[in-house]
Amino acid sequence: MDLAAALHPADLTAARHPITVTLGPDRREILAQGRDFLTKVLGDDRAVYGSTTGFGALVGYAGRADLRDQADNTLAHLGAGQGPDLDPALVRATLLVRARSLAQGASGVSPHVVDALIAMLGTTFAPAVPRYGSVGASGDLIPLGAAAQALRGHGYANVDGVRMPAAQALDQAGLTKLPLDGRDALALVNGTSLTTAALSLAVTRTRAAHRAMQDLTCLLADLLGCDPQFLDDRLIRRYAHPGAVTVADGMRATLTGCTPTTKRPLQEPYSIRCSPQLLGAAEDALRYIDGVVDADLAGVSDNPLFFPGDDTVVHGGNFFGQPAAFAADLLTGVEAQIGNLAERQLDLLVDPNRNGGLPPMLAAGPGRQHGLQGVQLASTALIAEIRRDAMPAGMQSLPTNLHNQDVVPFGTQAALRALDQTALLRLLCGSLALGLRQAVHVGARRPTAGGTSALLADLEQIAPVDPDRPLEQDVRTAAAICCDRY
């Protein structure tokens, strides 16, 4: 991928493995011009935050005179992160986002810094970055500080999935220690690249679960013999929400050929009848979140920014991650409702009073066997976990940094939490999918639509639960079958 081109969420997913990243001569020239302009500005004795000054609340004090010492001054005080390491795949995605921001040439960064990020992304190297420490206001300072230190050979890093001292990891990956001055160091840390990367990965994974739930809902309706009139195009278009129209169009296509049994109630429970409205609202929300991610990936997240053509250095707040904070909080709500739908549909499926007379818990021999009982219990626990964590982070602003950062977005926490919940949402999809596979084994009719028949055929790779067995791996397998299609 070329750093002059637009960055897409799929690129961030790909960055978990070594990737080829390029920087064309035109973009390299823009970087060089920006760097030359910084040299001129400093030669003119102009004030430049982080180059001639201290950091944060200490901006009113002079920084270190030697620019290389200023890099140490930047990074040393940020070595305050705590907690477990972030997923190396997330860290690598973060540094791809950072490389793209810096490559736009507005940060006054040395071209060799972008070259170092490109070289790193071509290997399996991933800095060890602690989870806790960012408030997402002046960028993801502490996490990105740990990443920058690892590129300098300090702290720890991973190579081929093995954690080791960063200097050893650089050697093993064939990389060299990254020299930095004060502007380079600040440019590496003064942006919301971790927040953006986490949100991008989270919405990508949520979209996969969202599409899976459309398919699984169709399979549930077909197995039960429901009348698909709840997807009627005339009905949905009167609802007027574009996401619902899109979702219903896709679900109708999946259910093409479905023949209702005429034995179901006139109106299905809401977990079936209102599914296009619920999943459609999720689609509308996901489109908004996609737009925030696209803007974050296209933008420059740094301070200050340099405009050589105008002979101007502009200080401001382009490191403030409020858009991502709002979007991530919305995403956790979407995840909670999609997960709730999966859990409620599984509850309907195992209940003989609502599932068309299938045995309780879909047990092949109720009493002697227990079928999906354990999976249904675990699903209740999973959705409770997601719902507990759905409290918005963006409303938790706390002043810090001697009230220099007197409002903060907490987008990092919001995005990391949204990414965490995608793993649980995936398991909820897998739990429902396993129940649907089992339902056919214990007496549900085989699907009558082509799309649902194809999905069931894939799920029948999993053996029926007869007799009982531990099902944790089967849930994960079912989740992969229904979610990894997208």
C-alpha positions in Angstrom: 0.0 0.0 0.0 1.1 3.5 -0.8 1.0 6.0 2.1 0.0 8.7 -0.4 -3.2 6.9 -1.0 -6.3 6.6 1.2 -6.0 4.2 4.1 -8.9 1.8 4.5 -10.1 -0.4 7.5 -9.1 -3.5 5.6 -5.5 -2.2 5.5 -5.5 -2.1 9.3 -6.7 -5.7 9.5 -3.9 -6.8 7.1 -1.3 -5.1 9.2 -1.4 -7.9 11.7 1.0 -9.6 9.3 4.0 -8.2 7.5 2.8 -5.8 4.8 4.5 -3.9 2.0 4.1 -0.1 2.5 5.6 2.4 0.1 6.3 6.1 0.0 6.6 7.7 -3.4 9.1 10.3 -4.4 6.5 13.1 -4.5 5.4 12.4 -1.0 9.0 12.1 0.2 9.7 15.5 -1.3 6.7 17.0 0.7 8.1 15.4 3.9 11.6 16.9 3.1 10.1 20.3 2.5 8.2 20.2 5.8 11.4 19.2 7.6 13.3 22.0 6.0 10.6 24.4 7.0 10.9 23.3 10.6 14.7 24.0 10.4 14.0 27.5 9.1 11.4 28.2 11.7 13.7 27.2 14.5 16.5 29.2 12.9 14.2 32.2 13.0 13.9 31.7 16.7 10.1 31.2 16.5 8.3 29.4 19.3 7.3 25.8 18.4 5.5 23.7 20.9 7.6 20.7 21.9 10.7 21.8 20.1 11.5 25.0 22.0 9.1 24.5 24.9 8.2 22.0 27.6 5.2 19.7 27.2 1.6 20.0 28.2 1.1 22.1 31.3 4.8 23.0 31.2 4.6 24.7 27.8 5.5 28.0 29.5 9.0 26.7 30.2 11.9 26.3 27.8 12.7 22.8 26.6 16.1 21.4 26.3 18.5 23.1 23.9 19.8 20.0 22.2 17.0 18.6 20.0 18.1 15.0 20.6 17.9 15.6 24.3 14.5 17.0 23.7 13.4 13.6 22.3 14.5 12.0 25.6 12.6 14.7 27.4 9.5 13.9 25.4 9.5 10.2 25.8 10.9 9.6 29.3 8.1 11.3 31.2 5.5 9.3 29.1 6.8 6.0 30.4 3.9 5.7 32.9 1.6 3.1 31.2 0.2 0.2 33.2 -1.7 -3.0 32.7 -1.4 -5.8 30.2 0.1 -5.4 26.7 -2.3 -4.5 23.9 -2.7 -7.1 21.1 0.4 -6.8 18.9 -2.0 -6.8 15.8 -3.6 -3.6 17.2 -0.3 -2.0 17.9 0.9 -2.7 14.3 -2.4 -1.2 13.0 -1.8 1.8 15.2 1.6 2.4 13.7 0.2 2.1 10.2 -2.3 4.8 11.1 0.5 6.9 12.5 2.7 6.5 9.4 -0.2 7.6 7.2 -0.8 10.8 9.3 2.9 11.7 9.3 3.4 10.9 5.6 1.0 13.8 4.7 3.8 16.2 5.4 2.1 18.5 7.9 4.0 17.4 11.0 7.5 18.6 10.2 8.8 15.1 10.9 12.0 13.6 9.5 11.5 11.4 6.5 13.6 8.7 8.1 10.8 8.3 10.8 8.3 7.4 8.2 10.8 5.1 6.6 11.4 3.3 10.0 7.6 2.7 10.4 7.5 1.3 6.8 10.4 -1.0 7.5 8.8 -2.2 10.8 5.5 -2.9 9.1 7.4 -5.2 6.7 8.4 -7.5 9.6 6.7 -9.1 12.5 8.0 -6.5 14.9 5.4 -5.0 17.3 6.2 -2.8 20.3 4.9 -4.0 23.7 2.4 -1.3 24.6 0.5 -1.1 28.0 -3.2 -0.8 27.8 -3.8 1.9 30.4 -2.6 5.5 30.4 -4.3 7.4 27.6 -7.2 9.9 28.0 -7.3 10.4 24.2 -6.9 14.2 24.5 -3.4 15.2 23.5 -3.3 12.1 21.4 -2.6 8.6 22.8 0.5 10.0 24.4 1.5 7.2 26.8 0.7 4.2 24.5 2.4 5.8 21.5 5.3 6.8 23.8 5.9 3.1 24.6 5.8 2.3 20.9 8.3 5.0 20.1 10.6 3.9 22.8 10.5 0.3 21.5 11.5 1.6 18.0 14.5 3.3 19.8 15.4 0.0 21.4 14.0 0.7 24.9 11.3 -1.3 26.7 9.9 -4.5 25.1 8.6 -5.7 21.8 7.3 -8.8 20.0 8.9 -10.6 17.1 7.1 -13.6 15.6 4.8 -13.5 18.6 7.6 -13.7 21.2 8.0 -10.9 23.7 11.6 -9.8 24.4 13.7 -6.7 25.1 13.1 -4.2 22.3 16.8 -3.9 21.4 16.9 -7.7 20.9 13.7 -7.6 18.9 15.0 -4.9 16.6 18.1 -7.1 15.9 16.0 -10.2 15.3 13.7 -8.4 12.9 16.6 -6.8 11.0 15.7 -3.3 12.1 17.9 -0.5 13.4 17.3 1.8 16.4 15.3 4.9 15.4 17.1 8.2 16.1 14.7 11.0 17.0 14.8 14.7 17.9 12.2 16.5 19.8 9.8 17.2 16.9 10.1 13.6 15.7 9.4 12.2 19.1 6.4 14.5 19.6 5.0 13.8 16.2 5.1 10.1 16.9 3.0 10.4 20.1 0.8 13.5 19.6 -2.0 11.8 17.8 -5.0 9.5 18.3 -3.7 6.7 16.2 -4.4 4.0 18.8 -8.0 5.2 19.2 -8.5 5.3 15.5 -7.0 1.8 14.9 -9.0 0.3 17.7 -12.3 1.8 16.5 -11.6 0.8 12.9 -10.9 -2.9 13.9 -13.9 -2.9 16.2 -16.4 -1.6 13.5 -15.0 -4.1 11.0 -15.6 -7.0 13.4 -19.0 -5.7 14.4 -20.0 -5.5 10.8 -19.2 -9.2 10.4 -21.4 -10.1 13.3 -24.1 -7.8 12.0 -24.1 -9.6 8.7 -24.0 -12.9 10.4 -27.0 -12.0 12.5 -29.0 -11.2 9.4 -28.2 -14.7 8.0 -28.9 -16.4 11.3 -32.2 -14.7 11.8 -33.2 -15.8 8.3 -32.2 -19.4 9.1 -34.2 -19.3 12.4 -37.3 -18.0 10.6 -37.0 -20.7 7.9 -36.5 -23.6 10.4 -39.5 -22.5 12.4 -41.6 -22.0 9.2 -42.3 -18.3 9.9 -44.1 -16.2 7.3 -41.5 -13.8 5.9 -44.0 -11.0 5.5 -42.1 -9.1 8.2 -39.6 -8.4 5.5 -42.1 -7.2 2.9 -40.6 -4.4 0.8 -43.8 -2.3 0.9 -43.8 -2.5 4.7 -40.1 -1.7 5.2 -40.1 1.2 2.8 -42.9 2.8 4.7 -40.6 2.6 7.8 -38.4 5.0 5.8 -35.1 4.3 7.5 -32.4 3.5 4.9 -30.6 1.0 7.0 -33.7 -1.0 7.5 -34.3 -1.0 3.7 -30.8 -2.3 3.1 -31.0 -5.0 5.7 -34.5 -6.2 4.6 -33.4 -6.3 1.0 -30.5 -8.6 2.0 -32.6 -10.8 4.3 -35.3 -11.2 1.6 -32.7 -12.4 -0.8 -31.4 -14.9 1.7 -35.0 -16.2 2.3 -36.0 -16.4 -1.4 -37.9 -19.6 -1.8 -38.9 -19.9 1.9 -42.2 -21.6 2.4 -44.1 -20.8 5.6 -45.7 -23.7 7.5 -48.9 -21.6 8.3 -48.7 -23.1 11.8 -47.0 -20.2 13.4 -48.8 -17.3 15.1 -50.0 -14.4 12.9 -47.3 -12.2 14.5 -43.9 -13.5 15.5 -42.0 -12.4 18.7 -40.1 -9.1 18.2 -36.8 -10.9 18.0 -37.9 -12.2 14.6 -40.6 -9.7 13.5 -38.7 -6.6 14.4 -35.3 -7.9 13.3 -35.0 -5.7 10.1 -35.9 -2.6 12.1 -33.3 -3.5 14.8 -30.6 -4.5 12.5 -31.4 -1.7 10.1 -30.9 0.9 12.9 -27.6 -0.8 13.6 -26.7 -0.4 9.9 -27.5 3.3 10.0 -25.3 3.6 13.1 -22.5 1.6 11.6 -22.6 3.9 8.5 -22.0 6.9 10.8 -19.2 5.2 12.5 -17.6 4.2 9.2 -17.6 7.9 8.3 -15.8 8.8 11.5 -13.2 6.1 10.8 -12.7 7.3 7.3 -12.2 10.9 8.4 -9.7 9.8 11.1 -7.8 7.7 8.6 -7.7 10.6 6.2 -6.8 13.3 8.6 -3.6 14.6 10.3 -3.7 14.0 14.1 -0.9 16.1 15.5 0.1 19.5 17.0 1.5 21.8 15.8 1.0 21.6 12.0 3.4 23.2 9.6 2.4 25.0 6.4 5.6 25.9 4.4 3.6 27.6 1.6 2.1 30.0 4.1 5.3 30.3 6.2 3.1 29.4 9.1 3.2 27.1 12.2 -0.3 26.6 13.5 -0.9 25.3 17.1 -4.3 23.8 17.9 -6.1 20.6 18.9 -6.1 18.1 16.0 -5.0 15.5 18.5 -8.4 15.6 20.3 -10.2 12.3 19.8 -13.8 13.4 20.4 -15.3 12.1 17.1 -13.9 8.6 17.7 -15.1 8.7 21.4 -18.7 9.4 20.3 -18.5 6.8 17.6 -17.0 4.1 19.9 -19.7 4.8 22.5 -22.3 4.4 19.9 -20.6 1.2 18.7 -20.8 -0.4 22.1 -24.6 0.3 22.1 -24.9 -1.4 18.7 -22.9 -4.4 19.9 -25.1 -4.7 22.9 -28.3 -4.7 20.9 -27.0 -7.1 18.3 -25.8 -9.4 21.0 -29.0 -9.1 22.8 -30.9 -10.1 19.7 -28.7 -13.2 19.4 -29.3 -14.2 23.0 -33.0 -13.7 22.7 -33.3 -15.7 19.6 -31.4 -18.6 21.2 -33.7 -18.3 24.2 -36.7 -18.6 21.8 -35.1 -21.6 20.0 -34.5 -23.7 23.2 -38.0 -23.0 24.6 -40.6 -25.7 23.6 -43.4 -23.2 24.2 -42.1 -21.0 21.4 -40.0 -23.2 19.1 -42.8 -25.1 17.5 -42.6 -28.1 19.7 -38.9 -28.9 19.6 -37.5 -30.5 22.8 -36.5 -28.2 25.6 -32.9 -27.0 25.3 -32.8 -28.9 22.0 -31.8 -31.9 23.9 -31.9 -35.2 21.9 -33.1 -36.9 25.0 -34.4 -34.4 27.6 -33.3 -35.3 31.1 -30.8 -37.9 30.0 -29.2 -35.2 27.8 -29.2 -31.4 28.1 -28.4 -30.2 24.7 -27.8 -26.4 24.5 -28.5 -25.8 28.2 -24.9 -24.8 29.1 -24.5 -22.7 25.9 -27.7 -20.8 26.7 -26.5 -20.1 30.2 -23.1 -18.9 28.9 -24.9 -16.7 26.4 -26.7 -15.0 29.2 -23.4 -14.3 30.9 -21.9 -13.0 27.7 -24.6 -10.5 27.0 -24.5 -9.3 30.6 -20.8 -8.6 30.1 -21.4 -6.5 27.0 -24.3 -4.6 28.6 -22.3 -3.9 31.8 -19.6 -2.2 29.7 -22.0 -0.1 27.6 -21.8 2.9 29.8 -20.5 5.8 27.5 -16.8 6.7 28.1 -17.1 10.0 26.3 -19.2 11.5 29.1 -16.6 10.7 31.8 -14.4 13.8 31.1 -12.0 14.6 33.9 -9.6 17.6 34.0 -6.0 16.6 34.2 -2.5 18.0 33.4 -2.8 21.0 35.7 -6.1 21.8 33.9 -4.3 22.2 30.6 -6.4 19.2 29.5 -9.5 20.5 31.3 -11.8 18.5 29.0 -10.8 15.1 27.6 -12.8 12.7 25.3 -11.6 9.3 26.7 -11.9 8.0 23.2 -9.1 5.5 23.8 -11.1 3.7 26.5 -14.2 3.8 24.4 -12.5 2.3 21.3 -10.6 -0.4 23.2 -13.8 -1.4 25.0 -15.7 -1.6 21.8 -13.0 -3.8 20.3 -13.1 -6.0 23.4 -16.8 -6.6 23.0 -16.5 -7.8 19.5 -15.0 -11.0 20.8 -18.0 -11.6 23.0 -20.4 -10.6 20.2 -18.8 -13.2 18.0 -19.4 -15.9 20.6 -23.0 -15.0 20.9 -23.4 -15.4 17.1 -21.6 -18.7 17.4 -23.9 -19.8 20.2 -27.0 -19.1 18.2 -25.6 -20.7 15.1 -24.8 -23.9 17.1 -28.4 -23.9 18.4 -29.8 -23.6 14.8 -27.6 -26.5 13.7 -28.8 -28.6 16.7 -32.5 -27.7 16.0 -32.5 -29.6 12.7 -31.0 -32.6 14.5 -33.9 -32.7 17.0 -36.8 -32.3 14.7 -36.9 -28.8 13.1 -37.6 -28.9 9.4 -34.8 -28.4 6.9 -34.7 -24.9 5.4 -36.6 -24.3 2.3 -34.7 -21.2 1.0 -31.5 -21.5 -0.9 -29.5 -19.0 1.2 -30.5 -20.6 4.5 -29.9 -24.1 3.1 -26.3 -23.1 2.2 -25.7 -21.7 5.7 -27.0 -24.8 7.4 -24.8 -27.0 5.2 -21.8 -25.1 6.4 -22.9 -25.4 10.0 -23.4 -29.2 9.6 -19.6 -29.5 9.6 -20.2 -29.5 13.3 -21.5 -32.8 14.7 -24.9 -32.8 16.4 -25.0 -32.7 20.2 -26.0 -36.3 20.8 -24.8 -37.3 23.3 -23.8 -34.3 25.4 -20.2 -33.1 25.2 -18.3 -29.9 26.1 -19.3 -27.3 23.5 -16.9 -24.4 24.0 -14.9 -25.2 20.9 -18.1 -25.9 18.9 -19.3 -22.4 19.7 -16.0 -21.0 18.4 -16.2 -23.1 15.3 -19.8 -22.0 14.6 -18.8 -18.4 15.2 -16.0 -18.7 12.6 -18.4 -20.3 10.1 -21.0 -17.5 10.3 -18.8 -14.5 10.9 -15.7 -15.1 8.8 -17.8 -15.1 5.7 -17.6 -11.3 5.8 
